[in-house]
Amino acid sequence: MAYTKVENKILDKILTSNFTKRQLKILLFIIRFSHGLGRKYDV
């Protein structure tokens, strides 16, 4: 099973923010396909 390492500071900000369910899914998608794949950004 693979996982994506994300800094605790980033996770803390995400958890304490008031994102809607859709916004949270989009944010996690962006993190997965940029940071999770070792890229600085993704198109």
C-alpha angles and dihedrals in degrees: 000000000000127000139187119238111223124178116255091235090060093046091048091053092048093048094048095046124092100238122162117238091257093049091050092051091050092048092050090047090054092048092048097049097042112028094022092058094045096257129130090218141355133211 
